[in-house]
Amino acid sequence: MIKTLIVDDQALVRGGLRAMLEAKDDIDVVGEAADGLEAVEQTRLRQPDVVLMDIRMPRVDGIEATRRVMATPRPPRVLVLTTFDVDEYVYEAMRAGAAGFLLKDTPPARLADGIRTVMAGEALLAPAITRRLIEQFVRRPAATSALHSTFSELTTRELDILRYVARGLSNSEIAATLFLSEATVKTHVTRILAKLGLRGRVQAVVLAYETGFANPGG
């Protein structure tokens, strides 16, 4: 069972999400929170596997709550759900350590699949959000001076895999492309994240584009 915590300041939204998710055999809603402070408290108390996090909330917003949740001893995967696809929200949520980002009008089946995806260690970004985010990076100059030092500890194979991660490919897709086993790719991704001091794949994507290591179409 995937233990899930729902965080949203609207009780009606929380109730709707709970009803959708509790209909799934492999998802267990272990708690709810109405703002970012409660989200951090409930994360420590309930120890969920996945947190569904709203962005705009009173007291502490979802971005700051994500930062605090990711700083807990055994951080869960954070899947951001919002009606806002504004670039700065997406970017800051990714930097904070969110594993995925979906809009609230996502169909129930897609939401459940999203929870399973981030639980499996994959990144999840709605296509429209990914496109806008990459377009934002296109307008930024490549920080080539920082490139060598940032990735100097990565092997040639790890650099290859990081490029595919930055393009949004899953472990199975990377494995098929490079003629490796999925387990081998997963091991490489784990090592990449450890060497770069990152919490998850989404942060690796952000870093790759920020430094100019990856570029759209490259």
Residue frames as qw, qx, qy, qz and C-alpha x, y, z in Angstrom:
[[0.000, 0.885, 0.465, 0.000, 0.00, 0.00, 0.00],
 [0.382, 0.359, -0.023, 0.851, 1.18, 3.51, -0.82],
 [0.274, -0.666, -0.510, 0.471, 0.59, 5.69, 2.24],
 [0.245, 0.492, 0.301, 0.779, -0.60, 9.09, 1.02],
 [0.161, -0.553, -0.429, 0.696, -1.11, 12.43, 2.77],
 [0.226, 0.695, 0.489, 0.476, -3.44, 15.02, 1.19],
 [0.292, -0.437, -0.215, 0.823, -2.57, 18.71, 1.72],
 [0.061, 0.485, 0.460, 0.741, -5.02, 21.40, 0.57],
 [0.040, 0.033, 0.419, -0.907, -6.63, 24.38, 2.31],
 [0.588, -0.033, -0.168, -0.790, -10.08, 23.51, 0.95],
 [0.508, -0.107, 0.784, -0.340, -11.92, 20.74, 2.80],
 [0.791, 0.439, 0.182, -0.386, -14.06, 20.01, -0.27],
 [0.530, 0.651, -0.533, -0.103, -10.96, 19.40, -2.40],
 [0.121, -0.418, 0.867, -0.242, -9.42, 17.16, 0.25],
 [0.670, 0.103, 0.597, -0.429, -12.63, 15.17, 0.48],
 [0.767, 0.556, -0.080, -0.311, -12.80, 14.72, -3.27],
 [0.349, 0.619, -0.703, 0.030, -9.20, 13.59, -3.50],
 [0.354, -0.267, 0.825, -0.350, -9.66, 11.18, -0.60],
 [0.783, 0.268, 0.379, -0.413, -12.74, 9.63, -2.23],
 [0.684, 0.623, -0.328, -0.192, -10.90, 9.16, -5.53],
 [0.229, 0.575, -0.769, 0.161, -7.82, 7.63, -3.97],
 [0.475, -0.208, 0.745, -0.420, -9.52, 5.39, -1.44],
 [0.863, 0.324, 0.101, -0.375, -11.22, 3.64, -4.36],
 [0.574, 0.581, -0.577, 0.009, -7.78, 2.33, -5.37],
 [0.941, -0.273, -0.200, 0.000, -6.65, -0.96, -3.88],
 [0.783, 0.071, -0.212, 0.581, -2.99, 0.03, -3.59],
 [0.141, 0.476, -0.144, 0.856, -3.37, 3.55, -2.10],
 [0.469, -0.583, -0.614, 0.250, -4.06, 4.29, 1.57],
 [0.006, 0.741, -0.009, 0.672, -4.90, 7.88, 2.59],
 [0.595, -0.232, -0.602, 0.479, -3.29, 8.15, 6.03],
 [0.236, -0.607, -0.372, 0.661, -4.14, 11.78, 6.76],
 [0.271, 0.795, 0.340, 0.423, -5.00, 15.30, 5.65],
 [0.394, -0.397, -0.178, 0.810, -3.58, 18.78, 6.27],
 [0.213, 0.879, 0.426, -0.028, -5.09, 22.20, 5.64],
 [0.153, 0.965, -0.211, 0.008, -1.86, 24.21, 5.31],
 [0.600, 0.561, -0.517, 0.241, 1.89, 23.89, 5.09],
 [0.205, -0.522, 0.656, -0.506, 2.52, 23.78, 8.83],
 [0.832, -0.081, 0.377, -0.398, 0.05, 20.95, 9.27],
 [0.848, 0.451, -0.269, -0.073, 1.63, 19.20, 6.29],
 [0.307, 0.563, -0.681, 0.353, 5.02, 19.09, 8.01],
 [0.466, -0.324, 0.614, -0.549, 3.46, 17.96, 11.31],
 [0.900, 0.130, 0.197, -0.367, 1.38, 15.24, 9.65],
 [0.699, 0.532, -0.476, 0.033, 4.38, 14.06, 7.63],
 [0.059, 0.478, -0.764, 0.430, 6.36, 13.49, 10.81],
 [0.593, -0.130, 0.553, -0.570, 3.39, 11.85, 12.51],
 [0.871, 0.281, 0.207, -0.346, 2.01, 9.69, 9.68],
 [0.347, -0.447, 0.719, 0.403, 5.22, 9.04, 7.73],
 [0.756, 0.540, 0.227, -0.293, 3.49, 8.90, 4.33],
 [0.693, 0.028, 0.501, 0.517, 5.16, 7.57, 1.22],
 [0.241, 0.400, 0.423, 0.776, 3.67, 10.31, -0.97],
 [0.008, -0.565, -0.410, 0.716, 2.38, 13.80, -0.13],
 [0.253, 0.649, 0.530, 0.484, -0.13, 15.48, -2.45],
 [0.326, -0.446, -0.227, 0.802, 0.78, 19.14, -1.94],
 [0.227, 0.892, 0.372, 0.121, -1.23, 22.22, -2.87],
 [0.500, 0.323, -0.056, 0.802, 0.72, 25.40, -3.66],
 [0.113, -0.468, 0.063, -0.874, -1.34, 28.34, -2.39],
 [0.601, -0.510, -0.613, 0.054, -2.22, 27.87, 1.28],
 [0.282, -0.896, 0.064, -0.338, -2.37, 30.05, 4.42],
 [0.676, -0.683, 0.265, 0.081, 0.44, 30.32, 6.98],
 [0.341, -0.479, 0.695, 0.414, 2.99, 28.28, 5.01],
 [0.684, 0.489, -0.200, -0.504, 2.60, 27.72, 1.26],
 [0.988, 0.086, 0.117, -0.044, 3.22, 24.45, -0.55],
 [0.624, 0.632, -0.341, 0.309, 6.67, 25.39, -1.80],
 [0.113, -0.631, 0.584, -0.498, 8.04, 26.15, 1.66],
 [0.835, -0.236, 0.346, -0.357, 6.19, 23.13, 3.06],
 [0.928, 0.338, -0.145, 0.059, 7.88, 20.96, 0.43],
 [0.330, 0.657, -0.526, 0.428, 11.29, 22.28, 1.50],
 [0.422, -0.492, 0.558, -0.518, 10.53, 21.45, 5.14],
 [0.948, -0.001, 0.174, -0.265, 9.07, 18.05, 4.35],
 [0.818, 0.470, -0.285, 0.169, 12.12, 17.15, 2.27],
 [0.115, 0.643, -0.578, 0.490, 14.34, 18.07, 5.23],
 [0.802, -0.387, 0.261, -0.373, 12.72, 15.43, 7.48],
 [0.434, -0.468, 0.766, 0.079, 14.77, 12.29, 8.28],
 [0.374, 0.133, 0.876, 0.274, 12.87, 10.00, 5.86],
 [0.290, 0.379, -0.045, -0.878, 11.31, 12.37, 3.34],
 [0.632, 0.407, 0.650, -0.112, 8.35, 11.19, 1.27],
 [0.293, 0.249, 0.545, 0.745, 7.82, 11.84, -2.42],
 [0.156, 0.553, 0.325, -0.751, 6.02, 15.15, -2.92],
 [0.247, 0.396, 0.704, 0.535, 3.54, 15.40, -5.79],
 [0.051, 0.299, 0.167, -0.938, 2.41, 18.98, -6.27],
 [0.135, 0.571, 0.770, 0.251, -1.22, 19.50, -7.27],
 [0.040, -0.484, -0.184, 0.854, -2.39, 22.97, -8.21],
 [0.463, 0.760, 0.455, -0.038, -4.65, 24.99, -10.49],
 [0.066, 0.939, -0.209, -0.265, -1.73, 27.30, -11.22],
 [0.888, 0.176, 0.196, 0.378, 0.76, 26.41, -13.97],
 [0.094, 0.983, -0.156, 0.038, 2.68, 29.67, -13.58],
 [0.711, 0.481, -0.417, 0.298, 6.37, 29.23, -14.36],
 [0.010, 0.600, -0.568, 0.564, 7.75, 30.49, -11.05],
 [0.776, -0.310, 0.328, -0.441, 5.58, 28.09, -9.05],
 [0.969, 0.217, -0.118, -0.001, 6.71, 25.15, -11.15],
 [0.528, 0.585, -0.448, 0.422, 10.35, 26.12, -10.98],
 [0.221, -0.566, 0.535, -0.587, 10.40, 26.77, -7.22],
 [0.895, -0.188, 0.205, -0.350, 8.48, 23.58, -6.47],
 [0.905, 0.320, -0.236, 0.152, 11.03, 21.60, -8.46],
 [0.291, 0.603, -0.507, 0.543, 13.93, 23.30, -6.71],
 [0.532, -0.493, 0.394, -0.564, 12.30, 22.57, -3.36],
 [0.160, -0.267, 0.948, -0.073, 12.46, 18.86, -4.11],
 [0.748, 0.247, 0.280, -0.549, 9.04, 17.99, -5.52],
 [0.437, -0.117, 0.847, 0.280, 9.06, 14.70, -7.42],
 [0.191, 0.403, 0.767, 0.461, 6.16, 15.63, -9.66],
 [0.134, 0.313, 0.133, -0.931, 3.76, 18.34, -10.69],
 [0.056, 0.393, 0.839, 0.373, 0.17, 17.88, -11.92],
 [0.260, -0.209, -0.058, -0.941, -2.78, 20.19, -12.39],
 [0.366, 0.045, 0.710, -0.600, -5.88, 19.66, -10.25],
 [0.728, 0.334, 0.004, -0.599, -8.05, 18.90, -13.27],
 [0.168, 0.358, -0.905, -0.160, -6.05, 15.72, -13.83],
 [0.787, -0.147, -0.394, -0.452, -8.40, 12.71, -14.27],
 [0.747, -0.520, 0.320, -0.264, -8.63, 10.36, -11.23],
 [0.979, 0.093, 0.075, 0.164, -6.88, 7.49, -13.02],
 [0.538, 0.647, -0.212, 0.497, -4.00, 9.78, -14.02],
 [0.317, -0.764, 0.339, -0.449, -3.69, 11.02, -10.43],
 [0.904, -0.323, 0.267, -0.084, -3.41, 7.48, -9.10],
 [0.870, 0.354, -0.002, 0.342, -0.87, 6.65, -11.79],
 [0.191, 0.815, -0.259, 0.482, 1.04, 9.79, -10.80],
 [0.613, -0.647, 0.361, -0.275, 1.28, 8.62, -7.21],
 [0.966, -0.039, 0.224, 0.124, 2.55, 5.24, -8.38],
 [0.658, 0.643, -0.084, 0.383, 5.06, 6.90, -10.71],
 [0.014, -0.802, 0.386, -0.456, 6.70, 9.12, -8.08],
 [0.803, -0.462, 0.326, -0.187, 6.61, 6.25, -5.58],
 [0.949, 0.184, 0.126, 0.223, 8.67, 4.24, -8.06],
 [0.541, -0.504, 0.199, 0.643, 11.31, 6.98, -8.10],
 [0.417, 0.417, 0.483, 0.648, 10.41, 8.48, -11.45],
 [0.001, -0.255, -0.101, 0.962, 9.83, 12.18, -12.14],
 [0.192, 0.601, 0.765, 0.132, 6.37, 13.35, -13.16],
 [0.001, -0.390, -0.002, 0.921, 5.65, 16.60, -14.97],
 [0.539, 0.654, 0.473, -0.241, 2.53, 17.50, -16.90],
 [0.635, 0.314, 0.398, 0.583, 3.51, 17.96, -20.58],
 [0.127, 0.894, 0.215, 0.372, 2.33, 21.59, -20.73],
 [0.485, -0.861, 0.130, 0.086, 4.31, 22.44, -17.60],
 [0.768, -0.204, 0.364, 0.485, 7.44, 20.72, -18.92],
 [0.506, 0.581, 0.344, 0.536, 7.23, 22.64, -22.19],
 [0.082, -0.956, -0.073, -0.272, 6.87, 26.03, -20.46],
 [0.662, -0.686, 0.205, 0.220, 9.65, 25.22, -18.03],
 [0.739, 0.029, 0.373, 0.560, 12.08, 24.29, -20.79],
 [0.316, 0.776, 0.268, 0.477, 11.15, 27.42, -22.72],
 [0.357, -0.932, 0.044, -0.033, 12.06, 29.39, -19.61],
 [0.733, -0.437, 0.338, 0.395, 15.49, 27.73, -19.49],
 [0.653, 0.473, 0.336, 0.487, 16.07, 28.46, -23.20],
 [0.093, 0.930, 0.079, 0.346, 16.11, 32.16, -22.38],
 [0.566, -0.786, 0.227, 0.101, 18.85, 31.69, -19.78],
 [0.398, 0.722, -0.567, 0.005, 22.54, 31.76, -20.73],
 [0.936, -0.076, -0.330, 0.100, 24.36, 28.48, -20.19],
 [0.414, -0.842, 0.335, -0.086, 26.54, 28.58, -17.10],
 [0.873, 0.353, -0.311, 0.131, 29.42, 26.78, -18.78],
 [0.143, 0.647, -0.576, 0.478, 31.99, 27.98, -16.25],
 [0.554, -0.362, 0.560, -0.498, 30.27, 25.94, -13.55],
 [0.889, 0.181, -0.232, -0.351, 29.71, 22.92, -15.75],
 [0.611, 0.364, -0.676, 0.192, 32.98, 21.05, -15.25],
 [0.017, -0.295, 0.722, -0.626, 33.15, 21.33, -11.47],
 [0.678, -0.086, 0.229, -0.693, 29.49, 20.46, -11.00],
 [0.952, 0.150, -0.013, -0.267, 29.62, 17.16, -12.88],
 [0.249, 0.684, -0.685, 0.041, 33.31, 16.30, -12.53],
 [0.397, -0.293, 0.825, -0.277, 32.64, 13.28, -10.28],
 [0.827, 0.293, 0.285, -0.385, 30.26, 11.64, -12.76],
 [0.523, -0.141, 0.737, 0.404, 31.50, 8.86, -15.04],
 [0.139, 0.155, -0.565, -0.799, 30.95, 8.96, -18.79],
 [0.209, -0.342, -0.890, -0.216, 28.07, 6.50, -18.48],
 [0.134, -0.595, -0.603, 0.514, 26.49, 8.57, -15.70],
 [0.049, 0.414, -0.129, -0.900, 26.73, 11.70, -17.83],
 [0.183, -0.074, -0.770, -0.607, 25.00, 9.88, -20.67],
 [0.228, -0.487, -0.841, 0.060, 22.20, 8.76, -18.36],
 [0.091, -0.534, -0.347, 0.765, 21.84, 12.24, -16.86],
 [0.113, 0.166, -0.414, -0.888, 21.23, 13.64, -20.35],
 [0.311, -0.282, -0.811, -0.407, 18.35, 11.23, -20.83],
 [0.240, -0.526, -0.682, 0.447, 16.98, 11.97, -17.36],
 [0.025, -0.397, -0.054, 0.916, 17.00, 15.67, -18.27],
 [0.253, 0.006, -0.594, -0.764, 14.94, 14.86, -21.37],
 [0.641, -0.107, 0.230, -0.724, 12.31, 13.24, -19.16],
 [0.681, 0.144, -0.681, -0.226, 12.94, 9.61, -20.02],
 [0.821, -0.458, 0.168, -0.296, 12.00, 6.92, -17.50],
 [0.436, -0.516, 0.733, 0.081, 14.43, 4.23, -16.33],
 [0.743, 0.230, 0.627, 0.043, 12.88, 1.69, -18.69],
 [0.547, 0.832, 0.089, -0.017, 13.15, 4.08, -21.65],
 [0.036, -0.848, 0.526, 0.061, 16.79, 4.86, -20.86],
 [0.629, -0.260, 0.731, 0.043, 17.52, 1.15, -20.50],
 [0.747, 0.488, 0.450, 0.041, 16.05, 0.42, -23.93],
 [0.357, 0.925, -0.125, -0.025, 17.97, 3.31, -25.51],
 [0.036, -0.776, 0.627, -0.058, 21.35, 2.36, -24.02],
 [0.814, 0.134, -0.556, -0.099, 20.83, -1.42, -24.14],
 [0.063, 0.302, -0.756, 0.577, 21.11, -1.76, -20.37],
 [0.334, -0.447, -0.828, 0.051, 18.92, -3.46, -17.80],
 [0.269, -0.796, -0.223, -0.494, 16.43, -1.28, -15.96],
 [0.750, -0.612, -0.146, 0.206, 18.08, -2.24, -12.66],
 [0.658, -0.001, 0.056, 0.751, 21.45, -1.01, -13.95],
 [0.088, 0.599, 0.212, 0.767, 19.95, 2.33, -14.99],
 [0.540, -0.773, -0.243, -0.225, 18.27, 2.68, -11.59],
 [0.777, -0.401, -0.081, 0.479, 21.62, 2.07, -9.88],
 [0.462, 0.248, 0.137, 0.841, 23.31, 4.70, -12.05],
 [0.167, -0.731, -0.257, -0.610, 20.55, 7.25, -11.33],
 [0.690, -0.689, -0.209, 0.069, 20.89, 6.61, -7.59],
 [0.711, -0.204, 0.018, 0.673, 24.64, 7.20, -7.80],
 [0.250, 0.501, 0.234, 0.795, 24.17, 10.36, -9.87],
 [0.381, -0.801, -0.244, -0.391, 21.81, 11.83, -7.29],
 [0.763, -0.563, -0.117, 0.294, 24.16, 10.91, -4.44],
 [0.630, 0.034, 0.098, 0.770, 27.21, 12.44, -6.14],
 [0.088, 0.512, 0.225, 0.824, 25.33, 15.66, -6.92],
 [0.061, -0.142, -0.618, 0.771, 23.72, 15.84, -3.47],
 [0.412, -0.096, -0.284, -0.860, 20.20, 15.85, -4.90],
 [0.521, -0.004, 0.645, -0.559, 16.95, 14.48, -3.46],
 [0.677, 0.367, 0.624, -0.134, 15.40, 13.28, -6.69],
 [0.544, 0.287, 0.566, 0.549, 15.25, 13.21, -10.48],
 [0.151, 0.913, 0.345, 0.158, 13.38, 16.50, -10.80],
 [0.321, -0.884, 0.180, 0.290, 16.19, 18.36, -9.04],
 [0.602, -0.177, 0.563, 0.537, 18.63, 16.66, -11.43],
 [0.401, 0.652, 0.521, 0.377, 16.60, 17.99, -14.38],
 [0.089, -0.989, -0.109, 0.045, 16.68, 21.52, -12.91],
 [0.495, -0.669, 0.369, 0.413, 20.45, 21.36, -12.32],
 [0.626, 0.136, 0.586, 0.497, 21.13, 20.00, -15.81],
 [0.293, 0.785, 0.398, 0.372, 19.33, 22.91, -17.46],
 [0.275, -0.951, -0.018, 0.138, 20.57, 25.56, -15.02],
 [0.532, -0.563, 0.433, 0.461, 24.19, 24.72, -15.74],
 [0.454, 0.668, -0.359, -0.468, 23.71, 24.41, -19.47],
 [0.327, -0.246, 0.906, 0.106, 24.59, 20.70, -19.36],
 [0.329, 0.428, 0.830, 0.139, 21.24, 19.96, -21.03],
 [0.185, 0.330, -0.098, -0.921, 19.40, 22.05, -23.57],
 [0.696, 0.408, 0.401, -0.433, 16.12, 21.57, -25.42],
 [0.780, 0.599, -0.091, -0.156, 16.63, 19.39, -28.46],
 [0.210, 0.717, -0.659, 0.090, 20.18, 18.55, -27.40]]
